[in-house]
Amino acid sequence: MKIALIGATGYVGAKLLAEALNRGHHVTAIVQHPEKLPTHAKLTGGAAKVQDAAALVPLLKGHDAVISAFSGHAQSDVLGYFIDGFKAIVAASKAAAVARLLVVGGAGSLEVAPGVQLVDTPAFPEQWKASALGAREALNLLRGETALDWTMLSPSALLEPGERTASFRLGGDQLLADADGNSRISVEDYAVAMIDELETPKHSRARFTVGY
């Protein structure tokens, strides 16, 4: 499968890139600094700023799917930067006539009680709030999208480096937690779940989550 991966050198994107390549997919990694990419026979680098939809279109054309691991964590205006970029990705994906768009979401928009999302609870960390609100707005934009076959995968509350076990649970709009009340998933297993969805779609035009 031919995949265009946006944000392939980031925290989540790098693991998605490794998982996709290990499974034999051809990846075009779209980043601002292609020189940071590893060397691989099935990897092609493409340089573009995410907010420039016109520049993205030719890089996305001809691919079976786009995976967006774009985030605005390093920006001063995290929310504004992310939403502008996300809208450009959606517009470029449609203009390039790519069949599917898979998006790295956040845990903040998952429900912890009926009608109560994690980001709206008092305990939600302030440092991640702008990112969580951006991901929630992106989800709302996707839910109003009729032209794209989209999927968003939200992680558990704690997304951290760990092992690739390929053993986890999937859920819908509710936050997953283990028997001890911990909500977590390794970045490696998050990548497994995303590429599983790429290869065998089960959540067309829907958001789902993954956790232990």
N, C-alpha and C positions, 0 to 999 in steps of 0.2 A: 504494500500500500504506500502511496505517496502522501506524506504529511508535511504541512507547513506549520512549524512550531514557533510561536512568537514568545520571546522571553526565554530562550533556550539556555542562557547562562545563569539564570536566577536560582533562587533557593529551591523552588519547586521545578522550574523548567529544566534544570540540569539533570534531575532524576528522571523526568519524563523523557528527555533526550536519550539517556542511557538505556532506559527500559525499551523504548521504541527501536533503537538500533540493535539491541541484544535480541530482539524478536525478528530482526531481518527487514524492518521497514526502511524505506528511503525517506530521509528527512531533509527539508530545507529549513535551516535554523535562521530565523529573522531576528537580528540583534543589532544594537548600535555599534558594537565592536566585534566583528567576525574573527579578528585575530585571537580572541580569547577562546574560540571553539577548539575542541580536540580534533585530531585528524582521524578520519574514518572513511572507508571506501564508499559508504552509502550516505554520507553527510555532505551537504552543500551549504555554504554560508551566504546569507543575504543581509545587506545593511540597509536599515530604514528607521526613521523615527515613527513610532506608532501613531502619533497624531496626524501624520501625513497620509491620508487615505489613498490619494492618487499614486503615491510612491509604493504603497503596499499592493495595489491591484496586480501589477505585473509579476510580483513575487509570489502571489497566491494562486494565480491562474495555473490550471493543469493539475492541481492537487486533489486528492480524494477527500481530504479533510483539513481543517485548520484547528489547531489546538492553541488557545490563548492562555499563557502563563504570565501575562503582563500584570505588573503591579506598580503602584506609585510610592512604595515605602520610603524611597530615598529622597522624595521631593518635599519642598516646603508646603505646597498645597496638595496634599495627598489625594483628597477627595476630588478636587477639580481636575487634577492631572489625570487621574484614573478614568473618570467619566469621559473626558474628552478623548482619551486614547481608546477606550472601549467602544465608543460610538464610531470612531474611525475604523476599528477592526470589523464591526458589524457591517458598515457601509462597504468596505473593501471586499469583504467576503461575498456579499451579494453581487457587487459589480464584477467580481472575478468568476462568478457562477460556480463557487465551490459547494459541493453537496452538503457538507456537514460542518458545524462549528461546535467544538467542545471547549468549555471554559472552566478554568480553575476558579472556584468560588470560595466563600469564606464560611466559617462556622457561625458567625454572628446572626445570620438570618434564620438559623434553625430554631425550632420551638423547644423551650424547656418546660413549658406548661401550655395548655390550650390558649392560643392567642397571644402568648408571651414569647418573644424572641430573645435569644441570648444577649444580643447587643443592647437590649433595652433594660437589662437587669443591673442593679447597682454595683455588682461585683465585676462587671466587665471592665478589663484594663483600658484606661484612657489612651494609652499609647497605640492601641490597635483599633480605636473606635472609628477613625476616619477611613481606614481600610475596610472595616466591616460595613460601614454605611455605604461605601462605594460598591462593594460586592452585592449588597442588598439592592441598591438602585440598578445595578447591572442585571440582576435577576428579574426585577420588575420590568425592565426594558425588554428582556428576552421573552417574558411571558406575554408581551403585547406584539411580538414579532411573528408574522405569518409567512414570510418568504423563506426563512432559513429553517433547516432541520437542526435544532440546537440541543445541547445537553450541558448542564452545569453540575460539577461534582464539588460538593462542600466537604471539607475535612471535619474530623472531630475537633473538639475545643483545643487540644494540644497536638500540634503538628511538628514533630521533631525528628532529627536524624536518628536512624536506628537500623533494624534488620529488615531484609526483604523476606518475609515469611509466606506471603501469598495466602495467609489465613486471617480472615477478617469478616465482619458482617457488613451488609449493605442496608440502608434505610431510606426513608423518604424525606419528609420535612422536619422530623423530630431529631434532636440531638441524641446520639448514641452514647451509652456509658456501660462500663463493665460491672461486674457484680459488686465491686468496691466503690462504685460511683465515679470512677475515673473515665473521662472522655478523651481518648487519644488515638493516634495513628502515626506510624512512622512515615516519613516522606517517601521512602522506598515503596512501602505498601500502598500509599496513596497513588503513586505512579502505576503500580500494577493494576489497581482498580480502574484508572483512567484509560490505560491501553487495552484492558479487557473490554471496556465499553466501546472503544474505537473499533475493535475487531468484531465484537458481537453486540450490536446495539440493543439495549433493553430499556433505555430511558429517553426515547425520542420526545423532544419538546417538553422536557421535564428536568427537575433538579433532583439529585439523590445525594446520599451521604455515605461515608465509609468510616468504620471504627472497629475497635476490638471489643 
